[in-house]
Amino acid sequence: MLGQYYSSIGDWRKAIAAFESAYTSDSNSNAAANQLMNLYLRRRDYPRAVRYARRMFIIQHEVQTAGQL
């Protein structure tokens, strides 16, 4: 994933842009939400980090609920 590459070289701006693009394509992507949460935590942008943490919680809850059907 392009976002992982940019993250590995410390280019947080490009990493965030790449993961935001992936998240926009699939808002049920727990991996993209997790990466965005971690990147925003590194930048100390706590409101955005919390946004993606909440989204991860919702995604996990939906997956668990679907598994019980």
matplotlib code that plots the C-alpha trace (Angstrom):
import matplotlib.pyplot as plt

x = [0.0, 1.3, 0.4, 2.6, 5.5, 5.1, 4.7, 7.9, 9.9, 8.3, 6.3, 3.2, 1.4, 1.6, 0.8, -2.3, -3.4, -2.9, -4.8, -7.6, -7.9, -8.1, -10.6, -12.7, -12.8, -13.8, -15.1, -15.4, -11.7, -10.6, -6.9, -7.2, -9.0, -6.4, -3.5, -5.2, -5.8, -2.2, -0.9, -3.1, -2.0, 1.7, 0.7, -1.1, -4.3, -6.5, -9.9, -9.2, -7.5, -10.7, -12.8, -11.0, -10.9, -14.7, -15.0, -12.8, -15.1, -18.2, -16.6, -15.6, -19.1, -20.8, -18.5, -19.2, -22.9, -23.0, -21.1, -23.9, -26.6]
y = [0.0, 3.4, 4.8, 2.3, 3.3, 7.0, 6.2, 4.1, 7.0, 9.5, 11.5, 11.8, 14.2, 11.8, 8.8, 10.5, 11.4, 7.9, 6.3, 8.9, 8.0, 4.3, 5.1, 7.1, 4.1, 1.8, 3.3, -0.2, -0.6, -1.2, -1.2, 2.3, 3.6, 2.1, 3.6, 7.0, 6.9, 6.1, 8.8, 11.5, 10.4, 10.9, 14.4, 15.0, 15.7, 14.1, 15.0, 13.2, 10.3, 9.8, 10.0, 7.0, 5.2, 5.5, 4.3, 1.2, 0.4, 0.7, -1.5, -4.2, -4.1, -4.5, -7.5, -9.2, -8.6, -9.9, -13.0, -13.7, -13.8]
z = [0.0, -0.9, 2.5, 4.2, 2.1, 2.8, 6.5, 6.5, 5.2, 7.5, 5.0, 7.1, 4.8, 1.8, 4.0, 5.3, 1.8, 0.5, 3.4, 3.1, -0.5, 0.4, 3.2, 0.7, -1.6, 1.2, 4.3, 5.9, 5.7, 9.3, 8.1, 6.6, 9.6, 11.9, 9.9, 9.9, 13.6, 14.2, 11.8, 13.4, 16.9, 15.7, 14.5, 17.8, 15.9, 18.5, 17.2, 13.9, 15.6, 17.7, 14.6, 13.1, 16.4, 16.6, 13.0, 13.8, 16.7, 14.5, 11.8, 14.3, 15.9, 12.5, 11.6, 14.9, 14.6, 11.1, 12.2, 14.7, 12.1]

ax = plt.figure().add_subplot(projection="3d")
ax.plot(x, y, z, "-o")
ax.set_aspect("equal")
plt.show()
